[in-house]
Amino acid sequence: MANSDSNAEVLAQRLAFGRRLRALRTRAGLTQTAVAAAAGMDRSFYAEVEAAVHSVSVDRIPALAQALGVKPADLFQDTEPGGC
């Protein structure tokens, strides 16, 4: 039972992170292709991160933040009123 709880928590975190990325990307007026290229990753992988299929390593966080024009910490903050 505890394992399924932790799996659900991981999925919830991935979903929230993906929504944050998408919100920051659209706010910046960027395409998935542009962000992925600037962050040095494949567009399809980036799209799957936004869709919570995959997560990124901590090594990718600075590149993603730079591509989106934000600080790394901003990737973990709520980007919409009322949270994500």
Secondary structure as GFF3:
##gff-version 3
##sequence-region A 1 84
A	DSSP	alpha_helix	2	27	.	.	.	ID=ss1
A	DSSP	alpha_helix	32	39	.	.	.	ID=ss2
A	DSSP	alpha_helix	43	50	.	.	.	ID=ss3
A	DSSP	three_ten_helix	58	60	.	.	.	ID=ss4
A	DSSP	alpha_helix	61	68	.	.	.	ID=ss5
A	DSSP	three_ten_helix	72	76	.	.	.	ID=ss6
###
